[in-house]
Amino acid sequence: MRVNFFLGFLFILLSFGLLAFYWFFPFGVHEFEIHGPKHSNFSLNGTEGMQFYDNMRYPSSRISYRIDECTLQKKQDMEMAFEILSNKTILGFYPVNSEEEISVTCNSKNKIESGMFIAGEGGPVNITKTDNFNVILNGKILLIRSSECATPNIGLHELLHALGFNHSSNPNNIMYSISNCEQTLGEDVFILINKLYSYPSEPDLSFENVSAVMNGRYLDVNFSVRNNGLKKSEEAKIIIYADGSDVKEVELSSLEVGYGRAITIQNIWVKKMSVNELEFFIETSFKELEKENNKIILKIKKN
C-alpha cells in the first residue's frame, strides 16, 4: 500500500515537473525577420540640386529672426526680403529678441574673396538629418552691403541661402553667385518652398533595426525608435504582440528631432509554445507626420 502511494506521489511530482519544464524552459531557437516594406507617404525627391542637401527646411513654416548691429538701410532691406518671401510662399517670419532661428548681422568692412567683393554671406549652421528632411535648426546671415536695387536682391539671396538654397547657374537668377539689379527669382523656388513646408510641424516616431529571437517560450528583442519628424515627441508606449497577444509594454520618453532610443529586452515569457508572427507597435496620443510607420511586423524565419 505504501509502495503504491509512493509510486503515485512520484508520478504526480514527475507530471508537475514535466509540465513546469514544458511551460518554462526553452525548446529550440527560432529567429524572426521583418515582413514587408517600410511604409512612407513621403515623396520629396527631385530638388535637382537647388538646395545644399535634399529637403532642407526649418521645423515650422513660421520662422523667427533677429537683426543685430545693422544700419537702418540694411535692416530695411532685410525686412523687405522677409516680406517678399512671406507674400510669395506659405512662410511667415517674425522678429524676436533672443533664441532666434535666423540671425542677421551686418559688417561695414569690405570682404574680398578670390579677388571679388563679397556683398553678403548666409547659410544654415545647425542641421539635423532625419529620414524625411534635413531639418535646419539655425541659420545665419552676414549682410555686408546694402542693396542698390529696387528689390533687396542681396538680402533675398542670403535669406534663401539660410533656407538651404544653393547658388544657381543662371546669371539672371537672384541665386547666381554675382549680384545685379536685373536678376529675379524663378517660380521653382516658391514651388519648392511651398512643397517642403506643406508638411505640418509634427513629430514622427518610427522603428529602426528591429530583431527578435525565441528561445522556447522566452522572447529576446532588440529595436530602436527614432523621431524623424519636425517637432519633439511626447511620451509614448511600445507594445509587443506575439500572434496577436500582448506580451510586453514599454514606456518611451519624449525624443527631440533626429534623436532615437535603443532598447534591448530579454526573457519575455510567451504563453504560446509556437509563435509565427511578432508585431511591434508605437502607441501615441499625439499627431504625427504619418502613422503607418508606427507598426512593424516580423515573421518566423524559414530555413
C-alpha positions as CSV (number, residue, x, y, z in Angstrom):
1,M,0.0,0.0,0.0
2,R,2.8,2.3,0.9
3,V,4.6,1.4,-2.2
4,N,1.6,2.3,-4.4
5,F,1.2,5.6,-2.6
6,F,4.9,6.4,-3.0
7,L,4.8,5.5,-6.7
8,G,1.6,7.6,-7.2
9,F,3.3,10.5,-5.4
10,L,6.4,10.2,-7.7
11,F,4.1,10.1,-10.7
12,I,2.4,13.3,-9.7
13,L,5.7,15.0,-9.0
14,L,7.1,13.9,-12.3
15,S,4.0,15.1,-14.1
16,F,4.2,18.5,-12.5
17,G,7.9,18.6,-13.2
18,L,7.4,17.8,-16.9
19,L,4.6,20.4,-17.1
20,A,6.7,23.0,-15.5
21,F,9.6,22.2,-17.8
22,Y,7.3,22.4,-20.8
23,W,5.9,25.8,-19.7
24,F,9.1,27.5,-18.6
25,F,12.1,26.0,-20.3
26,P,13.3,26.5,-23.9
27,F,12.6,24.1,-26.7
28,G,14.6,25.2,-29.7
29,V,15.6,28.6,-31.0
30,H,13.6,30.5,-33.6
31,E,14.7,33.7,-35.4
32,F,12.3,36.3,-36.9
33,E,12.7,38.6,-39.9
34,I,10.9,41.8,-41.0
35,H,7.9,41.1,-43.2
36,G,7.0,43.6,-45.9
37,P,8.4,47.0,-46.8
38,K,8.5,50.1,-44.6
39,H,5.6,52.4,-45.1
40,S,6.1,56.0,-46.1
41,N,3.9,58.7,-47.5
42,F,6.8,61.0,-48.4
43,S,7.8,61.8,-51.9
44,L,10.1,64.8,-51.7
45,N,12.7,63.8,-54.3
46,G,13.5,65.9,-57.3
47,T,15.0,69.1,-55.8
48,E,17.5,69.0,-58.7
49,G,20.4,70.4,-56.7
50,M,18.5,73.6,-55.7
51,Q,19.5,73.1,-52.1
52,F,22.8,72.2,-50.3
53,Y,21.1,69.0,-49.3
54,D,17.8,67.4,-50.2
55,N,14.6,68.5,-48.4
56,M,16.1,71.3,-46.2
57,R,13.6,73.2,-44.1
58,Y,13.0,74.7,-40.7
59,P,10.8,72.8,-38.2
60,S,7.9,75.2,-38.8
61,S,6.7,77.5,-41.6
62,R,6.8,80.3,-39.1
63,I,10.5,81.2,-38.6
64,S,11.9,83.6,-36.1
65,Y,14.7,86.1,-36.8
66,R,16.7,88.8,-35.1
67,I,18.6,91.6,-36.9
68,D,21.6,92.9,-34.9
69,E,24.1,95.7,-35.5
70,C,22.8,96.8,-38.9
71,T,22.3,100.2,-40.4
72,L,18.7,101.4,-40.9
73,Q,19.1,100.8,-44.7
74,K,20.4,97.2,-44.3
75,K,17.7,96.5,-41.7
76,Q,15.0,97.7,-44.1
77,D,16.5,95.6,-46.9
78,M,16.4,92.5,-44.8
79,E,12.9,93.1,-43.5
80,M,11.7,93.7,-47.1
81,A,13.3,90.4,-48.1
82,F,11.4,88.6,-45.3
83,E,8.2,90.3,-46.5
84,I,8.7,89.3,-50.2
85,L,9.1,85.6,-49.3
86,S,6.2,85.8,-46.9
87,N,4.0,87.2,-49.7
88,K,5.2,84.7,-52.3
89,T,5.1,81.5,-50.2
90,I,3.5,79.9,-47.1
91,L,6.4,81.0,-45.0
92,G,6.0,83.6,-42.2
93,F,8.8,85.4,-40.5
94,Y,8.6,87.2,-37.1
95,P,11.2,89.2,-35.1
96,V,12.3,88.1,-31.6
97,N,14.8,89.4,-29.1
98,S,16.6,86.1,-28.4
99,E,16.8,82.5,-29.3
100,E,16.1,83.3,-33.0
101,E,16.2,80.7,-35.7
102,I,17.8,83.1,-38.3
103,S,20.4,85.5,-37.0
104,V,21.1,88.6,-39.2
105,T,24.2,90.7,-38.6
106,C,26.0,93.4,-40.6
107,N,29.6,94.4,-41.1
108,S,30.7,97.6,-42.8
109,K,34.1,96.3,-43.7
110,N,34.6,95.1,-47.3
111,K,35.3,91.4,-47.7
112,I,37.4,90.2,-50.6
113,E,37.4,86.6,-51.7
114,S,39.2,85.3,-54.8
115,G,39.6,88.9,-56.0
116,M,35.8,89.6,-55.8
117,F,33.9,91.8,-53.5
118,I,31.5,89.8,-51.3
119,A,28.2,91.5,-50.6
120,G,27.0,89.1,-48.0
121,E,27.0,85.5,-46.7
122,G,24.3,83.2,-45.5
123,G,23.5,79.6,-44.8
124,P,22.3,77.0,-42.3
125,V,24.6,76.5,-39.3
126,N,22.8,73.7,-37.4
127,I,21.2,70.9,-39.3
128,T,19.7,67.6,-38.1
129,K,19.3,64.8,-40.6
130,T,16.2,62.6,-40.5
131,D,14.8,60.0,-42.8
132,N,12.4,62.7,-44.3
133,F,14.2,66.0,-44.0
134,N,17.4,67.8,-43.3
135,V,16.0,70.0,-40.6
136,I,17.5,73.4,-40.2
137,L,17.6,74.5,-36.6
138,N,19.6,77.7,-37.0
139,G,20.8,79.9,-39.9
140,K,23.0,83.0,-40.1
141,I,23.1,85.9,-42.5
142,L,26.0,88.4,-42.7
143,L,24.8,91.4,-44.7
144,I,27.8,93.4,-45.7
145,R,26.5,95.7,-48.4
146,S,23.1,97.4,-48.8
147,S,21.2,96.7,-52.0
148,E,21.2,99.5,-54.6
149,C,18.2,97.8,-56.4
150,A,14.5,98.4,-56.1
151,T,14.3,94.8,-54.8
152,P,16.6,93.8,-52.0
153,N,18.4,91.2,-54.1
154,I,21.3,90.8,-51.7
155,G,19.1,90.2,-48.7
156,L,16.9,87.8,-50.7
157,H,20.0,85.9,-51.9
158,E,21.4,85.5,-48.4
159,L,17.9,84.7,-46.9
160,L,17.5,81.9,-49.4
161,H,20.9,80.6,-48.5
162,A,19.8,80.5,-44.9
163,L,16.8,78.5,-46.0
164,G,19.1,75.9,-47.6
165,F,19.2,77.1,-51.2
166,N,22.3,76.7,-53.3
167,H,23.7,79.0,-56.0
168,S,22.1,79.0,-59.4
169,S,24.0,78.6,-62.7
170,N,21.6,81.1,-64.3
171,P,23.1,84.6,-64.4
172,N,19.5,86.1,-64.5
173,N,18.6,84.4,-61.2
174,I,19.0,86.1,-57.8
175,M,20.7,83.0,-56.6
176,Y,23.6,83.5,-59.1
177,S,26.9,84.0,-57.4
178,I,27.3,87.6,-58.6
179,S,24.5,90.0,-57.9
180,N,22.9,92.6,-60.2
181,C,19.7,94.5,-60.2
182,E,18.2,92.8,-63.2
183,Q,18.1,89.4,-61.5
184,T,14.8,87.8,-60.5
185,L,13.6,84.7,-58.6
186,G,12.2,81.8,-60.6
187,E,8.8,80.3,-59.6
188,D,10.6,77.0,-59.0
189,V,12.0,78.4,-55.7
190,F,8.5,79.3,-54.5
191,I,7.1,76.0,-55.6
192,L,9.7,74.0,-53.7
193,I,9.4,76.1,-50.6
194,N,5.6,75.6,-50.5
195,K,6.1,71.8,-51.1
196,L,8.6,71.4,-48.3
197,Y,6.6,73.4,-45.8
198,S,3.3,71.8,-46.7
199,Y,4.0,69.2,-44.1
200,P,2.9,70.3,-40.7
201,S,5.3,70.7,-37.8
202,E,4.7,67.3,-36.1
203,P,6.9,64.5,-34.7
204,D,7.2,61.2,-36.5
205,L,8.2,58.1,-34.5
206,S,9.4,55.1,-36.4
207,F,11.2,51.8,-35.7
208,E,14.7,51.0,-36.8
209,N,16.9,47.9,-36.5
210,V,14.3,45.5,-35.2
211,S,15.3,41.9,-34.4
212,A,13.9,39.1,-32.3
213,V,14.7,35.5,-31.2
214,M,12.5,33.0,-29.5
215,N,14.2,30.6,-27.1
216,G,11.4,28.2,-26.4
217,R,8.8,30.3,-24.6
218,Y,11.2,33.2,-24.0
219,L,11.5,36.1,-26.4
220,D,14.6,38.3,-26.8
221,V,14.1,41.6,-28.7
222,N,16.3,44.4,-29.9
223,F,14.9,47.6,-31.5
224,S,15.4,51.3,-31.7
225,V,12.8,54.1,-32.1
226,R,13.7,57.4,-33.7
227,N,11.9,60.7,-34.1
228,N,12.1,61.5,-37.9
229,G,9.7,64.4,-37.6
230,L,9.8,68.2,-37.2
231,K,8.9,68.5,-33.6
232,K,9.9,67.0,-30.2
233,S,7.7,64.0,-29.5
234,E,5.7,63.5,-26.3
235,E,5.8,60.3,-24.2
236,A,4.6,57.2,-26.0
237,K,4.2,53.4,-25.4
238,I,5.7,50.5,-27.3
239,I,3.6,47.3,-27.3
240,I,4.9,43.9,-28.5
241,Y,2.4,41.3,-29.7
242,A,3.0,37.6,-30.3
243,D,0.4,36.2,-32.7
244,G,-2.0,39.0,-31.6
245,S,-1.5,38.6,-27.9
246,D,0.1,41.5,-25.9
247,V,3.3,40.1,-24.3
248,K,5.2,43.3,-23.3
249,E,4.6,47.1,-23.0
250,V,7.5,49.6,-22.8
251,E,7.2,53.3,-21.9
252,L,9.0,55.6,-24.3
253,S,10.1,59.1,-23.1
254,S,10.0,62.1,-25.3
255,L,12.5,62.4,-28.2
256,E,14.0,65.5,-29.8
257,V,14.0,65.8,-33.6
258,G,16.5,63.3,-35.0
259,Y,17.1,61.6,-31.7
260,G,16.5,57.9,-31.0
261,R,16.5,55.3,-28.3
262,A,17.8,51.7,-28.5
263,I,16.0,49.1,-26.4
264,T,17.0,45.5,-25.5
265,I,14.7,43.2,-23.6
266,Q,15.4,39.6,-22.8
267,N,13.4,36.7,-21.5
268,I,9.9,37.9,-22.2
269,W,7.8,34.9,-21.3
270,V,5.2,34.0,-24.0
271,K,2.3,31.7,-23.4
272,K,2.2,30.1,-26.8
273,M,4.8,27.5,-27.5
274,S,4.9,28.2,-31.2
275,V,4.8,31.9,-32.4
276,N,4.7,32.7,-36.1
277,E,4.3,36.5,-36.0
278,L,5.5,39.4,-33.9
279,E,4.1,42.9,-34.1
280,F,5.9,46.0,-32.7
281,F,3.5,48.9,-32.3
282,I,4.1,52.6,-31.1
283,E,1.0,53.8,-29.4
284,T,0.8,57.7,-29.3
285,S,-1.8,60.2,-28.2
286,F,-0.4,63.0,-30.4
287,K,-0.5,63.8,-34.1
288,E,2.4,62.6,-36.3
289,L,3.6,63.2,-39.8
290,E,2.4,59.7,-40.6
291,K,1.1,56.7,-38.5
292,E,1.9,53.9,-41.0
293,N,5.4,53.6,-39.7
294,N,4.3,53.1,-36.1
295,K,4.0,49.4,-36.7
296,I,6.4,46.8,-37.9
297,I,5.7,43.0,-38.3
298,L,8.3,40.2,-38.0
299,K,7.6,36.6,-39.1
300,I,9.4,33.5,-38.2
301,K,12.4,32.9,-40.4
302,K,12.1,29.8,-42.6
303,N,15.2,27.8,-43.2
